[in-house]
Amino acid sequence: MLFSLPLFLQLSVNRLRGIFQKGETKMAFCPNCGTKLEEGKRFCPNCGTQVAAPAAPQPPAFDDGPVQAQPAPDETPVAAPAPAPVDLGNKVAQLNDTPDTTAAFDPNDVAANKVYGILAYLGILVLIPIFVGKDSPFTRYHANQGLNLLILEIIFFILGKLLAFLGVIGWIIDVVLAIIGIVNAANGRAKELPIIGKFRLLK
């Protein structure tokens, strides 16, 4: 009994040292005799007890439910809307939507003086219906329209001397208005020219 007490104390100290020694785990000592074990040893060198290898810590499992596949982004290029086509005929019709007073003229006067009405829109030739058609209301009507157009042509001619592009724009406008006036006169209609037709220079 005297010889076993020191051994018992030594074993107890070794066991306590194995449990509380800082920086080392409990499994680094023999669970039977308390002898310190070298890393990787499966049997105690003192008593021969088999030592189980420490279980590797398992990472915590997180259950987020079934993984749902994310839809692929739609990379289809979006085509820009095509510009609406310009209806030139409709634009011209809207521009020519002016007062029509044909019903106020004598049909015989209209039929006899269509030629003078056409001459009124040919630049300086407007002087012919101005002086010849004094007694014809229909001729007088178109002579007034042609005189307005001639004044507009002179204005654009002067502006064209200052800025060439204004002269080009003015020439286009004059041609369009002249065509409208000629068509109206040839069809026997007393219809105002767009914009300038409302001005009365001749009575």
DOMITI-352685 format. One line per field, with one value per residue (C-alpha): residue in one letter; x negated, y negated, z negated; residue number from 1. Coordinates in nm, 3 decimals. Layout:
DOMITI-352685
type	c(A:...)
c1	c(X:...)
c2	c(Y:...)
c3	c(Z:...)
seq	c(NUM:...)
***
This chain:
DOMITI-352685
type	c(M:L:F:S:L:P:L:F:L:Q:L:S:V:N:R:L:R:G:I:F:Q:K:G:E:T:K:M:A:F:C:P:N:C:G:T:K:L:E:E:G:K:R:F:C:P:N:C:G:T:Q:V:A:A:P:A:A:P:Q:P:P:A:F:D:D:G:P:V:Q:A:Q:P:A:P:D:E:T:P:V:A:A:P:A:P:A:P:V:D:L:G:N:K:V:A:Q:L:N:D:T:P:D:T:T:A:A:F:D:P:N:D:V:A:A:N:K:V:Y:G:I:L:A:Y:L:G:I:L:V:L:I:P:I:F:V:G:K:D:S:P:F:T:R:Y:H:A:N:Q:G:L:N:L:L:I:L:E:I:I:F:F:I:L:G:K:L:L:A:F:L:G:V:I:G:W:I:I:D:V:V:L:A:I:I:G:I:V:N:A:A:N:G:R:A:K:E:L:P:I:I:G:K:F:R:L:L:K)
c1	c(0.000:-0.295:-0.439:-0.112:-0.031:-0.302:-0.200:0.164:0.074:-0.138:0.147:0.392:0.162:0.110:0.483:0.553:0.270:0.416:0.759:0.663:0.335:0.385:0.356:0.388:0.696:0.806:0.744:0.365:0.330:0.407:0.754:0.635:0.304:0.280:-0.044:-0.098:-0.061:-0.252:-0.045:0.087:0.034:0.323:0.190:0.058:-0.318:-0.280:0.023:0.098:0.452:0.592:0.677:0.961:0.877:1.061:1.357:1.311:1.542:1.835:1.925:2.270:2.535:2.763:3.087:3.200:3.448:3.420:3.195:3.394:3.232:3.214:3.360:3.103:3.123:3.298:3.022:3.233:3.170:3.479:3.535:3.599:3.943:3.939:4.023:4.370:4.372:4.449:4.767:4.663:5.000:5.180:4.941:5.005:5.381:5.366:5.156:5.407:5.707:5.798:6.129:6.294:6.530:6.588:6.964:6.966:6.846:7.043:6.978:6.958:6.694:6.498:6.507:6.406:6.112:5.927:5.629:5.588:5.615:5.325:5.109:5.148:4.912:4.629:4.421:4.422:4.695:4.941:4.951:5.153:5.460:5.426:5.475:5.681:5.922:6.047:6.407:6.376:6.415:6.261:5.958:5.927:5.933:5.642:5.454:5.458:5.323:5.052:4.950:4.906:4.691:4.477:4.411:4.307:4.070:3.906:3.862:3.694:3.477:3.342:3.288:3.107:2.852:2.771:2.797:2.793:2.991:3.282:3.296:3.317:3.590:3.783:3.760:3.906:4.192:4.268:4.279:4.512:4.752:4.747:4.839:5.128:5.257:5.230:5.416:5.693:5.731:5.727:6.002:6.213:6.180:6.146:5.942:5.693:5.323:5.184:5.069:5.046:5.386:5.577:5.418:5.627:5.419:5.662:6.027)
c2	c(0.000:-0.233:-0.169:-0.223:-0.569:-0.763:-0.592:-0.681:-1.045:-1.060:-0.920:-1.170:-1.463:-1.347:-1.317:-1.664:-1.807:-1.649:-1.799:-2.153:-2.212:-2.524:-2.487:-2.110:-1.888:-1.609:-1.341:-1.418:-1.195:-0.828:-0.793:-0.498:-0.603:-0.970:-0.936:-1.207:-1.072:-1.177:-1.312:-1.036:-0.751:-0.503:-0.305:-0.426:-0.346:-0.303:-0.078:0.024:-0.110:-0.183:-0.549:-0.644:-0.918:-1.244:-1.297:-1.571:-1.864:-1.878:-2.209:-2.333:-2.245:-2.512:-2.404:-2.679:-2.461:-2.341:-2.548:-2.712:-2.777:-3.146:-3.234:-3.347:-3.720:-3.807:-3.946:-3.972:-4.319:-4.537:-4.677:-5.051:-5.138:-5.226:-5.590:-5.644:-5.706:-6.060:-6.084:-6.361:-6.363:-6.414:-6.695:-6.874:-6.826:-6.980:-7.270:-7.333:-7.320:-7.686:-7.869:-7.787:-8.059:-7.913:-7.908:-8.288:-8.335:-8.325:-7.992:-8.172:-8.411:-8.118:-7.923:-8.225:-8.342:-8.027:-8.121:-8.459:-8.281:-8.053:-8.346:-8.509:-8.253:-8.284:-8.555:-8.893:-8.770:-8.851:-9.202:-9.067:-8.956:-9.265:-9.502:-9.286:-9.121:-9.424:-9.335:-8.964:-8.886:-8.542:-8.689:-8.957:-8.696:-8.499:-8.818:-8.912:-8.568:-8.590:-8.939:-8.809:-8.528:-8.769:-8.983:-8.670:-8.574:-8.918:-8.891:-8.551:-8.677:-8.955:-8.717:-8.478:-8.749:-8.760:-8.386:-8.148:-7.873:-8.112:-8.172:-7.797:-7.750:-8.046:-7.912:-7.577:-7.749:-7.973:-7.676:-7.478:-7.771:-7.849:-7.488:-7.496:-7.823:-7.700:-7.378:-7.573:-7.818:-7.540:-7.358:-7.676:-7.704:-8.022:-7.877:-8.069:-7.987:-7.863:-8.142:-8.428:-8.387:-8.566:-8.903:-9.130:-9.377:-9.409:-9.493)
c3	c(0.000:-0.074:0.267:0.453:0.304:0.490:0.811:0.749:0.683:0.994:1.204:1.056:1.125:1.480:1.535:1.394:1.600:1.910:1.842:1.741:1.923:2.140:2.515:2.520:2.553:2.315:2.578:2.573:2.261:2.196:2.044:1.833:1.681:1.775:1.968:2.227:2.576:2.882:3.169:3.390:3.137:3.115:2.809:2.474:2.442:2.063:2.024:2.383:2.375:2.723:2.768:3.003:3.253:3.178:3.398:3.652:3.584:3.819:3.971:3.877:4.127:4.255:4.415:4.648:4.826:5.183:5.404:5.675:6.008:6.091:6.431:6.681:6.755:7.073:7.292:7.603:7.747:7.755:8.100:8.114:8.244:8.609:8.681:8.813:9.188:9.291:9.495:9.734:9.909:9.579:9.481:9.811:9.769:9.420:9.549:9.829:9.594:9.653:9.713:10.046:10.180:10.527:10.477:10.450:10.812:11.136:11.314:11.651:11.515:11.378:11.705:11.917:11.705:11.593:11.811:11.641:11.307:11.404:11.527:11.186:11.030:11.286:11.125:11.300:11.536:11.258:11.408:11.702:11.500:11.279:11.573:11.810:11.568:11.380:11.456:11.363:10.991:11.049:11.227:10.961:10.687:10.832:10.928:10.559:10.466:10.733:10.617:10.262:10.399:10.605:10.296:10.104:10.387:10.372:9.993:10.019:10.305:10.083:9.790:10.023:10.096:9.725:9.649:9.941:9.769:9.710:10.083:10.148:9.886:10.024:10.379:10.268:10.083:10.381:10.620:10.392:10.347:10.720:10.803:10.554:10.702:11.063:10.980:10.806:11.097:11.358:11.168:11.148:10.770:10.567:10.282:10.071:10.077:9.744:9.511:9.767:9.933:9.657:9.732:9.962:10.167:10.460:10.426)
seq	c(1:2:3:4:5:6:7:8:9:10:11:12:13:14:15:16:17:18:19:20:21:22:23:24:25:26:27:28:29:30:31:32:33:34:35:36:37:38:39:40:41:42:43:44:45:46:47:48:49:50:51:52:53:54:55:56:57:58:59:60:61:62:63:64:65:66:67:68:69:70:71:72:73:74:75:76:77:78:79:80:81:82:83:84:85:86:87:88:89:90:91:92:93:94:95:96:97:98:99:100:101:102:103:104:105:106:107:108:109:110:111:112:113:114:115:116:117:118:119:120:121:122:123:124:125:126:127:128:129:130:131:132:133:134:135:136:137:138:139:140:141:142:143:144:145:146:147:148:149:150:151:152:153:154:155:156:157:158:159:160:161:162:163:164:165:166:167:168:169:170:171:172:173:174:175:176:177:178:179:180:181:182:183:184:185:186:187:188:189:190:191:192:193:194:195:196:197:198:199:200:201:202:203)
***
